[in-house]
Amino acid sequence: MSLSMGVTMARKIAVVVRDRQGEALRMAIGIILMDDEVDIYVLDRVVEPTEQNLLSLETIGIMEMKAWTNVRANDTMEYLSMEEIAGRLLLYDHVLHY
């Protein structure tokens, strides 16, 4: 069966969040408008409790997006070791690093 005539398949996109947390979280939410599967990985830092970050995390929950972290203090996300995260990142079509 051919996928022709403008039919596209959803891409799997991972957003890796480190330094620019607010920008990365907002961008991850925006990408879902393209009907792609977007997952978030917060690495090596606690998410700063700014008003924007808290709103983004709430939106991520409402939109049922998946979010993982290697920092146990990020209690709104599922904890994974760095090795587990590295293995998962290999499965994505695109990995965006912030």
C-alpha distances in whole Angstrom, upper triangle without the diagonal:
4,7,9,12,14,12,14,14,17,19,22,25,28,32,35,38,41,44,43,42,42,40,37,37,37,34,32,33,32,28,27,27,24,22,22,23,27,29,33,35,38,40,44,45,46,45,48,49,49,48,45,44,44,43,40,40,40,37,35,36,36,32,31,30,31,34,36,39,41,44,45,47,44,44,42,39,38,40,38,39,39,37,35,34,33,31,29,29,27,24,24,22,25,29,31,35,38
4,6,9,11,10,11,12,16,18,20,24,27,30,33,36,40,42,41,40,40,38,35,36,35,32,30,31,30,26,25,25,22,21,20,22,25,28,31,34,37,39,43,44,45,44,46,47,47,47,43,42,43,42,38,39,39,36,34,36,35,31,31,30,31,33,35,38,40,43,45,47,43,44,41,38,38,39,38,39,38,37,35,33,33,31,29,28,26,23,23,20,23,27,29,33,36
4,7,8,6,7,9,12,14,18,21,24,27,30,33,37,39,37,37,37,34,32,32,32,29,27,27,26,23,22,22,18,17,17,19,22,25,29,31,35,36,40,41,42,40,43,44,44,43,40,39,40,38,35,35,36,33,31,32,32,28,28,27,28,31,32,36,38,41,42,44,41,41,38,36,35,37,36,37,36,35,33,31,31,29,27,26,24,22,20,18,21,24,26,30,33
4,6,6,8,11,14,16,20,23,26,29,32,35,38,40,38,38,38,35,33,33,33,30,28,29,27,24,23,22,19,18,18,21,24,27,31,33,37,39,42,43,44,42,45,46,45,44,41,40,41,39,36,37,38,34,33,34,34,30,30,29,30,33,35,38,40,43,45,46,43,43,41,38,38,40,38,40,39,38,36,34,34,32,30,28,27,24,23,20,22,26,28,32,34
4,6,9,12,15,18,21,24,27,30,33,36,39,41,39,38,38,35,33,33,32,29,28,28,26,23,23,21,18,18,19,22,25,28,31,34,38,40,43,44,45,43,45,46,45,44,40,40,41,39,36,37,37,34,33,35,33,30,30,29,31,34,36,39,42,44,46,47,44,44,41,39,39,41,40,42,41,40,38,36,36,34,32,30,29,27,25,22,24,27,29,32,35
4,6,10,13,15,19,20,24,26,30,32,36,37,35,35,34,31,30,30,28,25,25,25,22,20,19,18,14,15,16,19,22,25,28,31,34,36,40,41,41,39,41,42,41,40,36,36,38,35,32,34,34,30,29,31,30,26,27,26,28,31,33,36,39,41,43,44,40,41,38,36,36,38,37,39,38,38,35,33,33,32,29,28,27,24,22,19,21,24,25,29,31
4,7,10,13,16,19,22,25,28,31,34,36,34,34,33,31,29,28,27,25,23,23,22,19,18,17,13,13,13,16,19,23,26,29,32,35,38,39,40,37,40,41,40,39,35,35,36,34,31,32,32,29,27,29,28,24,25,24,25,28,31,34,36,39,41,42,38,39,36,33,34,36,35,37,36,35,33,31,31,30,27,26,25,22,20,17,19,23,24,28,30
4,7,9,13,15,19,21,24,27,31,32,31,30,30,27,25,25,25,22,20,20,19,16,15,15,11,10,10,13,16,19,23,25,29,31,35,36,36,34,36,37,37,36,33,32,33,31,28,29,30,26,24,26,26,22,22,21,22,25,27,30,33,36,37,38,35,36,33,30,30,32,31,33,32,32,29,27,27,26,23,22,21,18,16,14,16,19,21,24,27
4,6,10,12,16,19,22,25,29,31,29,28,29,26,24,24,23,21,19,19,18,15,14,14,11,9,8,10,14,17,20,23,26,28,32,33,34,32,35,35,35,35,31,30,31,30,26,27,28,24,22,24,24,20,20,18,19,22,24,27,30,33,34,36,32,33,30,27,27,29,28,30,29,28,26,24,24,23,20,19,18,15,13,11,14,17,19,23,25
4,7,9,13,16,19,22,25,27,26,25,25,23,20,20,20,17,15,15,15,11,10,11,8,6,5,7,10,13,16,19,23,25,29,30,30,28,31,32,32,31,28,26,28,26,23,23,24,21,19,20,20,17,16,15,16,18,21,24,27,29,31,32,28,29,26,24,24,26,25,27,26,26,24,21,22,21,18,17,17,14,11,10,12,14,16,20,22
4,6,10,13,16,19,22,25,23,23,23,21,18,18,19,16,13,15,14,11,10,12,9,8,5,6,8,11,14,17,20,22,26,27,28,26,29,30,30,30,27,25,27,25,22,22,24,21,18,20,21,17,17,14,15,17,19,22,24,27,29,30,27,28,25,22,22,24,23,24,23,23,21,18,19,18,15,13,13,11,8,6,8,11,13,16,19
4,7,10,13,16,20,22,21,20,21,20,16,16,17,15,12,14,14,11,10,13,11,10,6,5,6,8,11,13,17,19,23,24,25,23,26,28,28,28,25,23,25,24,20,20,22,19,16,18,19,16,15,12,12,14,15,18,20,23,25,27,23,24,22,19,19,20,19,21,20,20,17,15,15,15,11,10,11,8,5,5,7,9,11,14,17
4,7,10,13,16,19,18,17,18,16,13,13,14,12,9,12,12,9,9,13,11,11,7,6,5,6,9,11,14,16,20,21,22,20,23,25,25,25,22,20,22,21,18,18,20,18,15,17,19,15,15,12,11,12,14,16,18,21,23,24,21,23,20,18,18,19,18,20,18,19,17,14,14,14,11,9,11,9,6,6,5,6,7,11,13
4,6,10,13,16,15,14,16,15,11,11,14,11,9,12,13,10,11,15,14,14,10,8,6,5,6,7,11,12,16,17,18,17,20,22,23,24,21,18,20,20,16,16,19,17,14,16,18,16,15,11,10,10,11,12,15,17,20,21,18,20,18,15,15,16,15,16,15,16,14,11,11,12,9,7,10,9,6,8,6,5,6,8,11
4,6,10,12,11,11,12,11,7,8,11,9,6,10,12,10,11,15,15,15,12,11,7,6,5,6,8,10,14,15,16,14,17,19,19,20,17,15,17,17,14,14,17,15,13,16,18,15,15,11,11,9,10,12,14,16,19,19,16,18,17,14,15,16,15,17,15,17,15,12,13,15,12,10,13,13,10,11,9,6,5,6,7
4,7,10,10,9,12,11,8,9,12,11,9,13,15,13,15,18,18,19,16,14,11,9,6,5,6,7,11,12,13,13,15,18,19,20,18,15,17,18,15,14,18,17,14,17,20,18,17,14,12,10,10,10,11,13,16,17,14,17,16,13,14,14,13,14,12,14,14,10,11,14,12,9,13,14,12,13,11,7,6,5,6
4,7,7,6,9,9,6,8,11,11,10,13,15,14,16,19,20,21,18,16,13,11,7,6,5,6,9,9,10,9,12,15,15,17,15,12,15,16,13,13,16,16,14,16,19,18,18,15,13,10,10,9,11,12,15,15,12,16,15,13,14,14,14,15,13,16,16,12,14,17,15,13,16,17,15,17,14,11,9,6,5
4,6,6,10,10,8,10,13,13,13,16,18,18,20,23,23,24,22,20,17,14,11,9,6,6,7,7,9,9,11,14,15,18,16,13,16,18,15,15,19,19,17,19,22,22,21,18,17,13,12,10,11,11,15,15,13,16,16,15,16,15,15,15,13,17,17,14,15,18,17,15,18,20,18,20,17,13,11,8,6
4,6,9,9,9,11,13,14,14,17,18,19,21,24,25,26,24,23,19,17,14,12,10,9,10,8,11,10,10,14,14,17,15,13,16,18,16,16,20,20,19,21,24,23,24,20,20,16,16,14,15,14,18,17,15,19,19,17,20,19,19,19,17,20,21,18,18,22,21,18,22,23,21,22,19,15,13,9,6
4,6,6,6,9,10,11,12,14,15,16,19,21,22,24,22,21,18,16,13,13,11,12,13,11,12,10,10,13,12,15,12,11,14,15,13,14,18,18,17,20,22,21,22,19,19,16,17,15,17,16,19,18,16,19,19,18,20,20,21,21,19,23,23,19,20,23,22,19,23,24,21,22,18,15,12,10,6
4,6,5,6,9,10,10,12,14,15,17,20,21,22,21,20,16,14,11,11,8,10,12,9,10,7,8,10,10,12,10,7,11,12,10,11,14,15,13,16,19,18,19,16,16,13,14,13,15,14,17,15,13,16,15,14,17,18,19,20,18,22,21,18,20,22,21,19,22,23,21,22,19,16,13,11,7
4,6,5,6,9,10,11,12,14,16,18,20,22,21,20,16,16,13,13,11,14,15,13,12,9,9,10,8,10,7,6,9,10,8,10,13,13,13,16,17,17,19,16,17,15,16,16,18,17,19,18,15,17,16,16,19,20,21,23,22,25,24,21,23,25,23,21,25,25,22,23,20,17,14,13,10
4,6,5,6,9,10,11,12,15,16,18,20,19,19,15,15,13,14,13,15,17,15,15,12,12,14,12,13,9,9,13,12,10,12,15,14,14,17,19,18,19,17,17,16,17,17,20,19,22,21,18,20,18,18,21,22,23,24,22,25,25,21,22,25,23,20,23,24,21,21,18,15,12,11,8
4,6,5,6,9,10,11,13,15,16,18,16,16,12,12,9,10,10,12,15,13,14,11,12,14,14,15,11,10,13,13,10,11,15,13,12,16,17,16,17,14,14,12,14,14,17,17,20,19,16,18,17,15,18,19,19,21,19,22,21,17,19,21,19,17,20,20,17,18,14,12,9,8,6
4,5,5,6,9,10,12,14,16,17,15,15,11,10,8,10,9,13,15,14,13,10,12,13,12,12,9,7,10,10,6,8,11,10,8,12,14,13,14,11,12,10,13,13,16,16,18,17,14,16,14,13,16,18,19,21,20,23,21,18,20,22,19,17,21,21,18,19,16,14,11,11,9
4,5,5,6,9,11,12,14,16,15,15,12,13,11,14,13,16,19,17,17,13,14,14,13,12,9,8,11,9,6,9,11,9,9,13,14,13,15,13,14,13,16,17,20,20,22,21,17,19,17,16,19,21,22,24,23,26,25,21,23,25,22,20,23,23,20,20,17,16,13,13,11
4,5,5,6,9,10,12,14,13,13,10,12,11,13,14,16,19,18,18,15,16,18,16,16,12,12,14,13,10,12,14,12,11,15,16,14,16,13,14,14,16,18,21,21,23,23,19,21,19,18,20,22,22,24,23,25,24,20,21,23,20,18,21,20,17,17,14,13,10,11,10
4,5,5,7,10,11,12,10,10,7,8,7,10,12,15,18,17,17,15,17,18,17,17,13,12,14,13,9,11,13,11,9,12,14,11,12,9,11,11,13,15,18,19,21,21,17,19,16,15,17,19,19,22,20,23,21,17,19,20,17,15,18,17,14,15,12,11,9,11,10
4,6,6,8,10,11,11,11,8,10,10,13,14,18,21,20,19,16,17,18,17,16,12,12,13,11,8,10,11,8,7,11,11,8,11,9,11,12,15,17,20,21,23,22,18,19,16,15,18,20,21,24,23,25,23,20,22,23,20,18,21,20,17,17,15,15,13,15,14
4,5,6,8,10,10,12,10,12,12,16,17,20,23,22,22,19,20,20,19,18,14,14,16,14,11,13,14,11,11,14,14,11,14,12,14,15,18,20,24,24,26,25,22,23,20,19,22,24,24,27,26,28,26,23,24,25,22,20,23,21,18,17,15,15,13,15,15
4,5,6,8,7,9,7,10,11,15,17,20,23,23,23,20,22,22,21,21,17,17,18,16,13,15,16,13,12,15,15,12,14,11,13,14,17,20,23,24,26,26,22,24,21,19,21,23,23,26,24,26,24,21,22,23,19,17,19,18,14,14,12,12,11,14,14
4,5,5,6,7,6,10,12,15,18,21,24,24,24,21,23,23,22,21,18,17,18,16,13,14,15,12,10,13,13,9,11,9,12,14,17,20,23,25,26,26,22,23,20,18,20,23,23,26,25,26,24,21,22,23,19,18,20,18,15,14,13,14,14,16,17
4,5,8,10,10,13,15,19,21,24,28,27,27,23,25,25,24,23,19,19,20,18,15,17,17,13,13,15,14,11,13,12,15,17,21,23,27,28,29,29,25,26,23,22,24,26,27,29,29,30,28,25,26,26,23,21,23,21,18,17,16,17,16,19,19
4,6,9,10,14,16,19,22,25,28,28,28,25,27,28,27,26,22,22,23,21,18,19,20,16,15,18,17,14,15,14,16,18,21,24,27,29,31,31,27,28,25,23,25,27,27,29,28,29,27,24,25,25,22,20,21,19,16,14,14,16,15,19,20
4,7,9,12,15,19,22,25,28,28,28,26,28,28,28,27,23,23,23,21,18,19,20,16,15,17,16,12,13,12,15,17,20,23,27,29,30,30,27,27,24,22,23,26,26,28,28,28,26,23,24,24,20,19,21,18,15,14,14,16,17,20,21
4,6,10,13,16,19,22,26,26,26,24,26,27,27,26,23,22,23,21,18,19,20,17,14,17,17,13,13,11,13,15,18,21,24,26,28,28,25,26,22,20,21,23,23,25,24,25,22,20,21,20,17,16,17,14,11,10,11,13,13,17,19
4,7,10,13,17,20,23,24,24,22,25,26,26,25,22,21,22,20,17,17,18,15,13,14,15,11,11,8,9,12,14,18,21,23,24,25,22,22,20,17,17,20,19,22,21,22,19,17,18,18,14,13,15,12,9,10,10,12,13,16,18
4,7,10,13,16,20,20,20,18,21,22,22,22,19,17,19,18,14,14,16,13,10,13,14,11,10,7,8,9,12,15,18,20,22,22,19,20,17,15,15,18,17,20,19,20,18,15,16,17,13,12,14,12,9,10,10,10,10,13,14
4,7,10,13,17,17,17,16,19,20,21,21,19,16,17,17,14,13,15,13,10,12,14,11,10,6,5,6,8,11,14,16,18,19,16,17,14,11,12,14,13,16,16,17,14,11,14,14,10,10,13,11,9,12,11,10,10,12,13
4,7,10,13,14,14,12,15,17,18,19,16,13,15,15,12,11,13,13,9,11,14,13,11,8,6,5,6,8,12,13,15,16,13,14,12,9,11,12,12,14,14,16,14,11,13,14,11,10,14,13,12,14,12,10,10,10,11
4,6,10,11,12,11,15,17,18,20,18,14,16,17,14,12,16,16,12,14,17,16,14,11,9,6,5,5,8,10,13,14,11,13,12,9,10,10,9,11,10,13,11,8,10,12,10,9,13,14,12,15,13,10,10,10,10
4,7,7,8,8,11,14,15,17,16,12,14,16,13,11,15,16,13,15,18,17,16,13,11,8,6,5,7,8,11,11,8,11,11,9,10,10,10,12,11,14,13,10,12,15,13,13,16,17,16,18,16,13,12,10,10
4,6,8,9,12,16,17,20,18,15,17,19,17,15,19,19,17,18,22,21,20,17,14,11,9,6,6,7,10,11,10,13,14,11,12,10,10,10,8,12,12,9,11,14,14,13,16,18,17,19,17,14,13,10,10
4,7,10,12,15,18,21,20,16,18,21,19,17,21,22,20,21,24,24,23,20,18,14,11,8,6,6,10,10,10,14,15,13,14,12,11,11,9,13,14,12,13,17,17,16,19,21,20,23,21,17,16,13,12
4,6,8,12,14,17,17,13,15,18,16,15,18,20,18,19,23,23,22,20,18,14,12,9,8,6,10,9,8,12,13,12,14,12,13,13,13,16,17,15,16,20,19,18,22,23,22,25,22,18,17,14,12
4,6,9,12,15,15,11,12,16,14,13,16,18,16,17,21,21,21,19,17,13,12,9,9,7,9,6,6,9,11,11,13,12,14,15,15,19,19,16,19,22,21,20,24,25,24,26,24,20,19,16,14
4,6,9,11,11,7,9,12,11,9,13,15,13,15,18,19,18,16,15,12,12,10,12,9,11,9,7,10,10,10,13,13,16,17,17,20,20,17,20,23,21,20,24,25,23,25,23,19,18,15,13
4,6,9,9,7,8,12,11,11,14,16,15,17,20,21,21,19,19,15,16,14,15,13,14,11,10,12,13,14,17,17,19,20,20,24,24,21,23,26,25,24,27,28,26,28,25,22,20,18,15
4,7,8,6,6,10,11,10,12,14,15,16,18,20,20,19,19,16,17,15,17,15,15,12,10,12,12,14,18,18,21,23,23,27,26,23,26,29,27,26,30,30,28,30,28,25,22,20,18
4,5,5,6,9,10,11,12,14,15,17,18,20,21,20,20,18,19,18,20,18,19,16,14,16,15,17,20,21,24,25,25,29,28,25,28,30,28,27,31,31,29,30,28,25,22,20,17
4,6,5,6,9,10,11,12,14,16,17,18,20,19,21,19,20,20,22,20,21,18,16,17,15,18,21,23,26,28,28,31,30,27,30,32,30,29,32,32,30,31,28,26,23,22,19
4,5,5,6,9,10,10,12,14,15,16,18,17,19,17,19,19,22,20,21,19,16,17,15,17,21,22,25,27,26,30,28,25,28,30,27,26,30,29,27,28,25,23,20,19,16
4,5,5,6,9,10,10,12,14,15,16,15,16,13,15,15,18,16,17,15,12,14,12,13,17,19,21,23,23,26,25,22,24,27,24,23,27,27,24,26,23,21,18,17,14
4,5,5,6,9,10,11,12,14,15,15,16,14,16,16,19,17,17,15,12,13,10,13,16,18,21,24,24,27,26,23,26,28,25,25,29,28,26,28,25,23,21,20,18
4,5,5,6,9,10,10,12,14,14,16,15,17,18,21,20,20,18,15,15,13,15,18,21,23,26,26,29,27,25,27,29,26,26,29,28,26,27,25,23,21,21,18
4,5,5,6,9,10,10,12,11,13,12,15,16,19,18,19,17,14,15,12,13,16,19,21,23,23,26,24,22,24,26,23,22,26,25,22,24,21,19,17,17,15
4,5,5,6,9,10,11,10,11,9,12,13,16,16,16,14,11,11,8,9,13,15,18,21,21,24,22,20,22,24,21,21,25,24,22,24,22,20,18,18,16
4,5,5,6,9,10,10,12,12,15,16,20,19,18,17,13,13,9,11,15,18,20,24,24,27,25,22,26,27,24,24,27,26,24,26,24,23,21,21,20
4,5,5,6,8,9,11,12,15,17,21,20,21,20,16,16,12,13,16,19,22,25,25,28,25,23,25,27,23,23,26,25,22,24,22,21,19,20,19
4,6,5,6,5,8,8,12,14,18,18,18,18,14,14,10,10,13,16,18,21,22,24,22,19,22,23,19,19,23,21,19,21,19,18,17,18,17
4,5,5,6,8,9,12,15,18,18,18,17,14,13,9,10,12,16,18,21,23,25,22,20,23,24,20,21,24,22,21,23,22,21,20,21,20
4,5,8,11,12,16,18,22,22,22,21,17,16,12,13,16,19,22,25,26,28,25,23,26,27,23,24,27,25,23,24,23,23,22,23,22
4,5,9,11,15,18,22,22,22,22,18,18,14,14,16,20,21,25,25,27,24,22,24,25,21,21,24,22,20,21,20,20,19,21,21
4,6,9,13,16,20,21,20,21,17,16,12,12,13,17,18,22,23,24,21,19,22,22,19,19,22,20,18,20,20,19,20,21,21
4,7,10,14,17,18,19,19,16,15,12,11,12,15,16,19,20,22,19,16,19,19,16,16,19,17,15,17,16,16,16,17,18
4,7,10,14,16,16,17,13,13,11,8,9,12,12,16,17,18,15,13,16,16,13,13,16,15,14,16,16,15,15,16,17
4,7,11,12,13,14,10,11,8,5,7,9,10,13,14,16,13,11,14,15,12,13,16,15,14,17,16,14,14,14,15
4,7,9,10,12,9,10,9,5,5,6,7,10,10,13,10,8,12,13,11,12,15,15,15,18,17,14,15,14,15
4,5,7,9,7,9,9,6,6,5,6,8,9,12,10,8,12,14,12,13,16,17,17,20,18,15,15,14,14
4,6,9,8,11,12,9,8,6,5,5,6,10,9,8,11,13,13,13,17,18,18,22,20,17,17,15,16
4,5,6,9,11,9,9,7,8,9,10,13,13,12,15,17,17,17,20,22,22,25,23,20,19,17,17
4,5,6,10,9,8,6,9,10,12,15,14,14,17,19,18,19,23,23,24,27,26,22,22,20,20
4,5,9,9,10,9,12,13,15,18,18,17,20,22,21,22,25,26,26,29,27,24,23,21,20
4,6,6,8,8,11,13,14,18,17,15,18,20,19,19,23,23,23,26,24,21,20,19,17
4,5,7,8,12,14,17,19,18,17,20,22,20,21,25,25,24,27,26,23,23,22,21
4,7,9,13,16,18,20,18,17,20,22,19,20,24,23,23,25,24,22,21,21,20
4,6,9,13,14,17,15,13,17,18,16,17,20,20,19,22,21,19,19,18,18
4,7,10,13,14,12,11,15,16,14,15,19,18,18,22,21,19,19,19,19
4,7,10,12,10,10,13,14,13,15,18,18,19,22,22,19,20,19,19
4,6,8,6,6,10,11,10,12,15,16,17,20,20,17,19,18,19
4,5,5,6,9,10,11,12,15,16,18,21,21,18,19,18,19
4,5,5,6,9,10,11,13,15,16,19,18,15,17,15,17
4,5,5,6,9,10,11,14,16,19,19,16,18,17,19
4,5,5,6,9,10,12,14,17,18,15,18,17,19
4,5,5,6,9,10,11,15,14,12,14,13,16
4,5,5,7,10,11,14,14,11,14,13,16
4,6,6,8,10,14,14,13,16,16,19
4,5,6,8,11,12,11,14,15,17
4,5,6,9,9,7,10,11,14
4,6,8,9,9,13,14,17
4,7,9,10,13,15,19
4,5,7,10,13,16
4,7,10,13,17
4,6,10,13
4,6,10
4,7
4
